[in-house]
Amino acid sequence: MHRHSALQTIRDEHASLAAMLQSMRLMVEKGPSDDHRQFFNVLRAMLFYIDEFPERLHHPKESNLLFPKVVKLAPKTMGAVDKLERDHMRSEKAARDLQHMLLAWELLGQGRRAAFEEAMGQYIDAYLEHMNLEENVILPEAERCFSEDDWRLLDAAFAENADPLTGQYRPTEAYERLFTLIVTRAPSPIGLG
C-alpha cells in the first residue's frame, strides 16, 4: 500500500496535539506552583496554539477536502463525518471559552478554578475522542478508496500546514516565541518543563 504524505501529516498533527492536550491536563491537575504567572502564560500559549494551528489550518482542510470526498466514496461514513463536523463547529468556540475561563481563574482567583478544570477535562476528552474517530474510521476509508488524484490534492493541502510541534518544521519567525515558550516551559510529553 502506497503511503501518502497527507496521512502522515494528519497523524503527526494528531500526535502533537494529543501530547499538547496531555501536557495541559498534567499542568491543570498540578496547578500553579510558586510562579503563577508562568503557569498561566504557558497554558494561555497552549490554548492559543490550538486556536492558531488545529483550528485554522488542520480542521478546514479536513472539512473542505477530506470529509466530503470520504463521504462521497464511502457513504457509510456519513454518521462519523456528521459528528466530526459538529465537533469542528464547536471546537473553535470551546478553545476561546477556555481562554476566557483561564483568564477568569488568573484574575479573579481560586473561585474560578473548578469551572476551568471541569471544562478543560471535558475539552481534552472530547478532542482525543474526535481524533480517534478520524484515525479509526475516516483515514482507513480514505486509504481504501481515494484515487491518486485525490491524494495529490490532499497531500499538497496538508503540506502547507508546517506545524512546528510535529517536530518536522521550524517555527516561522512570527511563531518562534510561542513555540519556544511551549517547548521550554510546558511539561512532558510536549515540552521540557
C-alpha atoms as a printed R data frame, in Angstrom:
    type eleno elety resid chain resno       x      y      z
1   ATOM     1    CA   MET     A     1   0.000  0.000  0.000
2   ATOM     2    CA   HIS     A     2   1.365  3.405 -1.000
3   ATOM     3    CA   ARG     A     3   1.784  5.894  1.867
4   ATOM     4    CA   HIS     A     4   0.622  9.428  1.295
5   ATOM     5    CA   SER     A     5   2.115 12.480  2.950
6   ATOM     6    CA   ALA     A     6  -1.300 13.856  3.974
7   ATOM     7    CA   LEU     A     7  -1.937 10.756  6.085
8   ATOM     8    CA   GLN     A     8   1.402 11.153  7.828
9   ATOM     9    CA   THR     A     9   0.840 14.886  8.331
10  ATOM    10    CA   ILE     A    10  -2.621 14.304  9.811
11  ATOM    11    CA   ARG     A    11  -1.285 11.596 12.124
12  ATOM    12    CA   ASP     A    12   1.729 13.726 13.129
13  ATOM    13    CA   GLU     A    13  -0.510 16.706 13.859
14  ATOM    14    CA   HIS     A    14  -2.867 14.498 15.871
15  ATOM    15    CA   ALA     A    15   0.057 13.075 17.845
16  ATOM    16    CA   SER     A    16   1.482 16.511 18.660
17  ATOM    17    CA   LEU     A    17  -1.964 17.806 19.613
18  ATOM    18    CA   ALA     A    18  -2.605 14.757 21.822
19  ATOM    19    CA   ALA     A    19   0.751 15.379 23.537
20  ATOM    20    CA   MET     A    20  -0.196 19.042 23.996
21  ATOM    21    CA   LEU     A    21  -3.550 18.095 25.496
22  ATOM    22    CA   GLN     A    22  -1.943 15.586 27.877
23  ATOM    23    CA   SER     A    23   0.601 18.207 28.984
24  ATOM    24    CA   MET     A    24  -2.215 20.652 29.591
25  ATOM    25    CA   ARG     A    25  -4.089 18.058 31.661
26  ATOM    26    CA   LEU     A    26  -0.964 17.461 33.768
27  ATOM    27    CA   MET     A    27  -0.421 21.181 34.263
28  ATOM    28    CA   VAL     A    28  -4.012 21.785 35.329
29  ATOM    29    CA   GLU     A    29  -4.021 18.790 37.703
30  ATOM    30    CA   LYS     A    30  -0.796 20.005 39.303
31  ATOM    31    CA   GLY     A    31  -1.934 23.630 39.375
32  ATOM    32    CA   PRO     A    32   0.193 26.738 39.644
33  ATOM    33    CA   SER     A    33   3.327 26.463 41.752
34  ATOM    34    CA   ASP     A    34   5.215 29.426 43.129
35  ATOM    35    CA   ASP     A    35   5.327 31.033 39.693
36  ATOM    36    CA   HIS     A    36   1.649 31.688 38.976
37  ATOM    37    CA   ARG     A    37   2.489 33.999 36.107
38  ATOM    38    CA   GLN     A    38   4.433 31.339 34.209
39  ATOM    39    CA   PHE     A    39   1.706 28.724 34.762
40  ATOM    40    CA   PHE     A    40  -0.967 30.957 33.252
41  ATOM    41    CA   ASN     A    41   1.316 32.200 30.458
42  ATOM    42    CA   VAL     A    42   2.149 28.663 29.342
43  ATOM    43    CA   LEU     A    43  -1.460 27.442 29.460
44  ATOM    44    CA   ARG     A    44  -2.563 30.548 27.575
45  ATOM    45    CA   ALA     A    45   0.125 29.924 24.930
46  ATOM    46    CA   MET     A    46  -1.011 26.318 24.560
47  ATOM    47    CA   LEU     A    47  -4.644 27.327 24.090
48  ATOM    48    CA   PHE     A    48  -3.571 29.977 21.603
49  ATOM    49    CA   TYR     A    49  -1.580 27.356 19.681
50  ATOM    50    CA   ILE     A    50  -4.697 25.147 19.440
51  ATOM    51    CA   ASP     A    51  -6.680 28.093 18.132
52  ATOM    52    CA   GLU     A    52  -3.965 29.050 15.614
53  ATOM    53    CA   PHE     A    53  -2.927 25.685 14.215
54  ATOM    54    CA   PRO     A    54  -5.505 22.894 14.537
55  ATOM    55    CA   GLU     A    55  -8.497 25.227 14.335
56  ATOM    56    CA   ARG     A    56  -7.306 27.442 11.467
57  ATOM    57    CA   LEU     A    57  -5.130 25.064  9.413
58  ATOM    58    CA   HIS     A    58  -5.954 21.444 10.169
59  ATOM    59    CA   HIS     A    59  -9.741 21.416 10.599
60  ATOM    60    CA   PRO     A    60 -10.639 23.424  7.477
61  ATOM    61    CA   LYS     A    61  -8.666 21.029  5.283
62  ATOM    62    CA   GLU     A    62 -10.418 18.059  6.829
63  ATOM    63    CA   SER     A    63 -13.843 19.714  6.480
64  ATOM    64    CA   ASN     A    64 -13.335 21.033  2.949
65  ATOM    65    CA   LEU     A    65 -11.205 18.328  1.341
66  ATOM    66    CA   LEU     A    66 -11.038 15.081  3.292
67  ATOM    67    CA   PHE     A    67 -14.529 14.575  4.706
68  ATOM    68    CA   PRO     A    68 -16.608 15.384  1.579
69  ATOM    69    CA   LYS     A    69 -14.521 13.030 -0.567
70  ATOM    70    CA   VAL     A    70 -14.684 10.224  2.006
71  ATOM    71    CA   VAL     A    71 -18.474 10.558  2.303
72  ATOM    72    CA   LYS     A    72 -18.848 10.559 -1.483
73  ATOM    73    CA   LEU     A    73 -16.743  7.431 -1.918
74  ATOM    74    CA   ALA     A    74 -17.784  5.655  1.315
75  ATOM    75    CA   PRO     A    75 -21.322  6.803  2.233
76  ATOM    76    CA   LYS     A    76 -21.294  4.572  5.315
77  ATOM    77    CA   THR     A    77 -19.028  7.208  6.943
78  ATOM    78    CA   MET     A    78 -21.762  9.871  6.880
79  ATOM    79    CA   GLY     A    79 -22.625  9.445 10.587
80  ATOM    80    CA   ALA     A    80 -18.996  9.753 11.640
81  ATOM    81    CA   VAL     A    81 -18.400 12.744  9.364
82  ATOM    82    CA   ASP     A    82 -21.535 14.435 10.680
83  ATOM    83    CA   LYS     A    83 -20.264 14.069 14.256
84  ATOM    84    CA   LEU     A    84 -16.770 15.274 13.285
85  ATOM    85    CA   GLU     A    85 -18.196 18.335 11.530
86  ATOM    86    CA   ARG     A    86 -20.291 19.203 14.585
87  ATOM    87    CA   ASP     A    87 -17.125 18.856 16.675
88  ATOM    88    CA   HIS     A    88 -15.267 21.217 14.313
89  ATOM    89    CA   MET     A    89 -18.049 23.787 14.541
90  ATOM    90    CA   ARG     A    90 -17.913 23.722 18.361
91  ATOM    91    CA   SER     A    91 -14.180 23.392 18.912
92  ATOM    92    CA   GLU     A    92 -13.071 26.898 17.967
93  ATOM    93    CA   LYS     A    93 -15.600 28.440 20.351
94  ATOM    94    CA   ALA     A    94 -14.631 25.918 23.032
95  ATOM    95    CA   ALA     A    95 -10.948 26.900 22.774
96  ATOM    96    CA   ARG     A    96 -11.847 30.569 23.141
97  ATOM    97    CA   ASP     A    97 -14.210 29.849 26.032
98  ATOM    98    CA   LEU     A    98 -11.348 28.060 27.784
99  ATOM    99    CA   GLN     A    99  -9.080 31.054 27.209
100 ATOM   100    CA   HIS     A   100 -11.714 33.252 28.868
101 ATOM   101    CA   MET     A   101 -12.160 30.832 31.771
102 ATOM   102    CA   LEU     A   102  -8.397 30.650 32.270
103 ATOM   103    CA   LEU     A   103  -8.204 34.432 32.396
104 ATOM   104    CA   ALA     A   104 -11.050 34.454 34.927
105 ATOM   105    CA   TRP     A   105  -9.160 31.986 37.117
106 ATOM   106    CA   GLU     A   106  -5.965 34.026 36.823
107 ATOM   107    CA   LEU     A   107  -7.553 37.411 37.533
108 ATOM   108    CA   LEU     A   108 -10.480 36.517 39.782
109 ATOM   109    CA   GLY     A   109  -8.875 33.728 41.768
110 ATOM   110    CA   GLN     A   110  -9.445 30.207 43.034
111 ATOM   111    CA   GLY     A   111 -13.227 30.537 42.868
112 ATOM   112    CA   ARG     A   112 -12.935 30.142 39.081
113 ATOM   113    CA   ARG     A   113 -10.519 27.203 39.117
114 ATOM   114    CA   ALA     A   114 -13.035 24.328 39.386
115 ATOM   115    CA   ALA     A   115 -15.082 25.543 36.415
116 ATOM   116    CA   PHE     A   116 -11.936 25.806 34.290
117 ATOM   117    CA   GLU     A   117 -10.686 22.372 35.368
118 ATOM   118    CA   GLU     A   118 -14.019 20.728 34.560
119 ATOM   119    CA   ALA     A   119 -14.334 22.444 31.169
120 ATOM   120    CA   MET     A   120 -10.711 21.658 30.328
121 ATOM   121    CA   GLY     A   121 -11.148 17.978 31.186
122 ATOM   122    CA   GLN     A   122 -14.249 17.726 29.001
123 ATOM   123    CA   TYR     A   123 -12.500 19.549 26.162
124 ATOM   124    CA   ILE     A   124  -9.461 17.258 26.272
125 ATOM   125    CA   ASP     A   125 -11.572 14.083 26.409
126 ATOM   126    CA   ALA     A   126 -13.751 15.254 23.500
127 ATOM   127    CA   TYR     A   127 -10.732 16.235 21.402
128 ATOM   128    CA   LEU     A   128  -8.999 12.890 21.947
129 ATOM   129    CA   GLU     A   129 -12.214 11.049 21.056
130 ATOM   130    CA   HIS     A   130 -12.551 13.222 17.927
131 ATOM   131    CA   MET     A   131  -9.043 12.378 16.703
132 ATOM   132    CA   ASN     A   132  -9.600  8.698 17.474
133 ATOM   133    CA   LEU     A   133 -12.739  8.668 15.301
134 ATOM   134    CA   GLU     A   134 -10.858 10.310 12.435
135 ATOM   135    CA   GLU     A   135  -7.968  7.862 12.665
136 ATOM   136    CA   ASN     A   136 -10.063  4.723 13.091
137 ATOM   137    CA   VAL     A   137 -12.925  5.429 10.686
138 ATOM   138    CA   ILE     A   138 -12.143  8.244  8.235
139 ATOM   139    CA   LEU     A   139  -8.468  7.686  7.436
140 ATOM   140    CA   PRO     A   140  -8.815  3.939  6.779
141 ATOM   141    CA   GLU     A   141 -11.697  4.647  4.376
142 ATOM   142    CA   ALA     A   142  -9.640  7.316  2.626
143 ATOM   143    CA   GLU     A   143  -6.773  4.846  2.271
144 ATOM   144    CA   ARG     A   144  -9.162  2.299  0.840
145 ATOM   145    CA   CYS     A   145 -10.976  4.408 -1.722
146 ATOM   146    CA   PHE     A   146  -9.057  7.581 -2.679
147 ATOM   147    CA   SER     A   147  -7.513  7.821 -6.130
148 ATOM   148    CA   GLU     A   148  -4.001  9.095 -6.788
149 ATOM   149    CA   ASP     A   149  -5.528 12.437 -7.887
150 ATOM   150    CA   ASP     A   150  -7.438 12.661 -4.591
151 ATOM   151    CA   TRP     A   151  -4.197 12.047 -2.707
152 ATOM   152    CA   ARG     A   152  -2.224 14.611 -4.705
153 ATOM   153    CA   LEU     A   153  -4.759 17.302 -3.781
154 ATOM   154    CA   LEU     A   154  -4.824 16.307 -0.107
155 ATOM   155    CA   ASP     A   155  -1.036 15.881  0.105
156 ATOM   156    CA   ALA     A   156  -0.487 19.379 -1.323
157 ATOM   157    CA   ALA     A   157  -3.029 20.973  1.029
158 ATOM   158    CA   PHE     A   158  -1.691 19.379  4.213
159 ATOM   159    CA   ALA     A   159   1.933 20.039  3.228
160 ATOM   160    CA   GLU     A   160   1.179 23.754  3.739
161 ATOM   161    CA   ASN     A   161   0.463 23.307  7.462
162 ATOM   162    CA   ALA     A   162   4.123 23.043  8.595
163 ATOM   163    CA   ASP     A   163   3.171 22.676 12.286
164 ATOM   164    CA   PRO     A   164   6.414 23.024 14.296
165 ATOM   165    CA   LEU     A   165   5.120 20.926 17.196
166 ATOM   166    CA   THR     A   166   5.195 17.845 14.980
167 ATOM   167    CA   GLY     A   167   8.987 18.106 15.087
168 ATOM   168    CA   GLN     A   168   9.161 18.237 11.290
169 ATOM   169    CA   TYR     A   169   9.377 22.026 10.797
170 ATOM   170    CA   ARG     A   170  10.985 25.070 12.330
171 ATOM   171    CA   PRO     A   171   8.567 27.733 13.528
172 ATOM   172    CA   THR     A   172   8.227 30.795 11.363
173 ATOM   173    CA   GLU     A   173   9.629 33.988 12.827
174 ATOM   174    CA   ALA     A   174   6.149 35.132 13.830
175 ATOM   175    CA   TYR     A   175   5.590 31.971 15.923
176 ATOM   176    CA   GLU     A   176   9.119 31.495 17.285
177 ATOM   177    CA   ARG     A   177   8.308 32.989 20.692
178 ATOM   178    CA   LEU     A   178   5.090 30.971 21.052
179 ATOM   179    CA   PHE     A   179   6.774 27.652 20.316
180 ATOM   180    CA   THR     A   180   9.809 28.422 22.432
181 ATOM   181    CA   LEU     A   181   7.546 29.166 25.397
182 ATOM   182    CA   ILE     A   182   5.574 25.955 24.938
183 ATOM   183    CA   VAL     A   183   8.536 23.662 24.338
184 ATOM   184    CA   THR     A   184  10.718 25.073 27.130
185 ATOM   185    CA   ARG     A   185   8.046 25.589 29.794
186 ATOM   186    CA   ALA     A   186   5.289 23.028 29.257
187 ATOM   187    CA   PRO     A   187   5.659 19.625 30.887
188 ATOM   188    CA   SER     A   188   6.357 16.426 29.007
189 ATOM   189    CA   PRO     A   189   5.173 14.956 26.666
190 ATOM   190    CA   ILE     A   190   5.101 18.223 24.643
191 ATOM   191    CA   GLY     A   191   7.740 20.228 26.446
192 ATOM   192    CA   LEU     A   192  10.808 20.100 28.601
193 ATOM   193    CA   GLY     A   193   9.446 21.987 31.623
